[in-house]
Amino acid sequence: MLKITNAGGTLYAFPFSSLPFLEYLDLSINQLSGTIPPEIGKLTNLVYLDLSINQISGTIPPQISSLTNLETLHIFDNHLNGSIPGEIGNLRSLTELTLSTNFLSGSIPASLGDLKKLSFLYLSVNHLSGSIPVEIGKLVNLVEADLATNQLTGRIPSEIGDLTLLKTLHLHTNQLSGPIPAEIGNMKSLENLNLWTNNLSDQIPKTIGDLVELKTLYLFTNHLSGFLPSELGNMKSLTALDLADNQLIGSIPSEWGNLINLTNLALSRNQLTGSIPAEIGKLVNLVGVDFNSNQLTGHIPREIGSILKELEYLDNLRAMIMSENEFSGHLPEQLCQGGKLENFTVSNNKLTGLIPSSLSKCSSFKWVHFNNNSFTGNLFEAFGIYSELQFIDLNDTNFHGELNSNWGKCKKLINLRVARNNIRGSIPPEIGNVKGLLGLDLSSNHLIGQIPKEFGKLTSLVKLSVQNNNISGNIPEELGSLTKLESLDLSDNRLNGQIPTFIGNYLHLFHLNLSNNKFGQKTPIEIERVTHLNVLDLSHNFLVGEIPPHLANLKVLVNLNLSHNELSGRIPEGFESSTGLQDVVLSYNELEGPIPNNKAFISASLEGNKGLCGNVTGYKPCKLSSTVKGHKLILIIVLPIIGALVLLFAFIGVLFMCHKRRVRDIEIQDNGWLSISMLDGKTW
């Protein structure tokens, strides 16, 4: 037996030839690199070989087939590439083969079927392709098989049904297609069947119901169709059943109420119809149920939340997801009786009535979605203090009343949504105590008063939406600390004063809407620092002065609306290079001068500005001003004069050069004796 730790380097330094009788070699969890040398085939007495969790690369050498006594071969979690050698079928004594988490490619060799003693086969997380060989059915002693996370295609061979000792089968995350073979029902020892994320089609075979030892069945994210087999109700050992993201139809079988050990049931994103059978209330061990995005109707059964003496209530339930269906009626009165419910999602249904008092006391709440229903009742009274609450969506729920200051005691809250209800009164300043809040949406209610200055403590806030209310006053200076904001919408209120300059510190902001308020004075030039701004809407205010020229430097700006203000002056020329602009609305101001030559301005809304001109349909071409005309006249007069002077000086220069050259020629001819004074033809 030889086990080496803290080793580095390559295997080529290993003395293979010197250890012919070695039976046990463990080199796992080292830092070995390089390839597996062919000399490994000299260890012919080897029974156990573990090279896992290293950085070994290259291919598996065919010489490994010489290790005919080998019972265990582990080379997982390395960098092996190439194909699995067909010679591996010579290792007839092998009981464990683990090659997972490498970069192996090619097909699974049919010779694997010769490994009749093999009990554990792990080939997951590689790049293996092709079909699963039918020879896999010969591995009758196989207990666990993991071929997941590869690129395997084709059908699951019916021969797989011969693996009657198999307990775990992982074929998920491949590209397998066709139906699930009915023969799979012969695998009576099967406990875990994972076929998720493939392209499997057709109906779920009824024979799966014969797998009475099965504990987990994951068939989600395929193309399975047809009805839910009632025979699945026979699998009383089942703890997890996930059939989500398929094309299943029909109703939930009442026989599934026999799955007494079931803890997780997911049927989301199918086309299921009908009501939830009351028998589901017998599944007292359920921890999570997800029926999201189907067409289920009727009432949510009282058995799901009842407090019957027969213990027909799901007091272990932690997640109940029923959103995007057609459920109607009231919520069951005894929900959360077990005090463990964390995720409660019933959004986008037709639910009505009051929120059960049991929910207002459900201290275990973490994620809650009531949105898009027709509940009634006073919001102030319907919800309590939730110390673990992280997310609550009450949008579009028809609640009335006022916001409770208790929301400020939900210290772990990161998102609070109460939009489009009938909420009145002022915003509780206590909400400012929830310092981890990322999103706050109070829009489209009847809120009055001012924005609490305590909101300045929400320094983690990313999105703040208070639009379409009756909020008044100035934007508090304390909001200048919200430098992580990405979206700010305060539109359709009665806010006044000046748009604060600290908005220039919102460097992550991409959406800013302050429209339909009473803001006055000039547009702060500091907005130019918000370089990620995608949408800017300051319309329907009382802004004056010019459009800040540097707004044109906002390169990612797509939508710009400054309409219905009192802006004057010219549209900044810099907008001509704003290639990202798509929607521009500057109508009903007092703008004048040229319209920028930009495609966004060709279709822009500019009406109500009497002084604009340019090459845009409906506007006159811009006329040259008197100043421009004067400059043009000066140029017409001055340029010819300058040209004439240049020619004159050039002519004089030429004469001078010719004269100078003539003098030089005379001096040369006289060999230095003739004086320059004789150039006029006379001598002294």
Stockholm file with secondary structure:
# STOCKHOLM 1.0

chainA/1-684         MLKITNAGGTLYAFPFSSLPFLEYLDLSINQLSGTIPPEIGKLTNLVYLDLSINQISGTIPPQISSLTNLETLHIFDNHLNGSIPGEIGNLRSLTELTLSTNFLSGSIPASLGDLKKLSFLYLSVNHLSGSIPVEIGKLVNLVEADLATNQLTGRIPSEIGDLTLLKTLHLHTNQLSGPIPAEIGNMKSLENLNLWTNNLSDQIPKTIGDLVELKTLYLFTNHLSGFLPSELGNMKSLTALDLADNQLIGSIPSEWGNLINLTNLALSRNQLTGSIPAEIGKLVNLVGVDFNSNQLTGHIPREIGSILKELEYLDNLRAMIMSENEFSGHLPEQLCQGGKLENFTVSNNKLTGLIPSSLSKCSSFKWVHFNNNSFTGNLFEAFGIYSELQFIDLNDTNFHGELNSNWGKCKKLINLRVARNNIRGSIPPEIGNVKGLLGLDLSSNHLIGQIPKEFGKLTSLVKLSVQNNNISGNIPEELGSLTKLESLDLSDNRLNGQIPTFIGNYLHLFHLNLSNNKFGQKTPIEIERVTHLNVLDLSHNFLVGEIPPHLANLKVLVNLNLSHNELSGRIPEGFESSTGLQDVVLSYNELEGPIPNNKAFISASLEGNKGLCGNVTGYKPCKLSSTVKGHKLILIIVLPIIGALVLLFAFIGVLFMCHKRRVRDIEIQDNGWLSISMLDGKTW
#=GR chainA/1-684 SS CEECCSCCSBGGGSCGGGCTTCCEEECCSSCCEECCCGGGGGCTTCCEEECCSSEEEECCCGGGGGCTTCCEEECCSSEEEECCCGGGGGCTTCCEEECCSSEEEECCCGGGGGCTTCCEEECCSSEEEECCCGGGGGCTTCCEEECCSSEECSCCCGGGGGCTTCCEEECCSSCCEECCCGGGGGCTTCCEEECCSSEEEEECCGGGGGCTTCCEEECCSSEEEEECCGGGGGCTTCCEEECCSSEEEECCCGGGGGCTTCCEEECCSSEEEECCCGGGGGCTTCCEEECCSSEEEECCCGGGTCCCTTCCSCTTCCEEECCSSEEEECCCTTTTTTSCCCEEECCSSEEEECCCHHHHTCTTCSEEECCSSEECSBHHHHCCCCTTCCEEECTTSCCEEECCGGGGGCTTCCEEECCSSEEEEECCGGGGGCTTCCEEECCSSEEESCCCGGGGGCTTCCEEECCSSCCEECCCGGGGGCTTCSEEECCSSEEEEECCGGGGGCTTCCEEECCSSEEEEECCGGGGGCTTCCEEECCSSEEEECCCGGGGGCTTCCEEECCSSEEEEECCGGGGGCTTCCEEECCSSEEEEECCSCHHHHSCBCTTCTEEESSSTTSCCCCCCHHHHHHHHHHHHHHHHHHHHHHHHHHHHHHHHHHHHHHHHHHHHTTTCSCGGGGGSCCC
#=GC SS_cons         CEECCSCCSBGGGSCGGGCTTCCEEECCSSCCEECCCGGGGGCTTCCEEECCSSEEEECCCGGGGGCTTCCEEECCSSEEEECCCGGGGGCTTCCEEECCSSEEEECCCGGGGGCTTCCEEECCSSEEEECCCGGGGGCTTCCEEECCSSEECSCCCGGGGGCTTCCEEECCSSCCEECCCGGGGGCTTCCEEECCSSEEEEECCGGGGGCTTCCEEECCSSEEEEECCGGGGGCTTCCEEECCSSEEEECCCGGGGGCTTCCEEECCSSEEEECCCGGGGGCTTCCEEECCSSEEEECCCGGGTCCCTTCCSCTTCCEEECCSSEEEECCCTTTTTTSCCCEEECCSSEEEECCCHHHHTCTTCSEEECCSSEECSBHHHHCCCCTTCCEEECTTSCCEEECCGGGGGCTTCCEEECCSSEEEEECCGGGGGCTTCCEEECCSSEEESCCCGGGGGCTTCCEEECCSSCCEECCCGGGGGCTTCSEEECCSSEEEEECCGGGGGCTTCCEEECCSSEEEEECCGGGGGCTTCCEEECCSSEEEECCCGGGGGCTTCCEEECCSSEEEEECCGGGGGCTTCCEEECCSSEEEEECCSCHHHHSCBCTTCTEEESSSTTSCCCCCCHHHHHHHHHHHHHHHHHHHHHHHHHHHHHHHHHHHHHHHHHHHHTTTCSCGGGGGSCCC
//
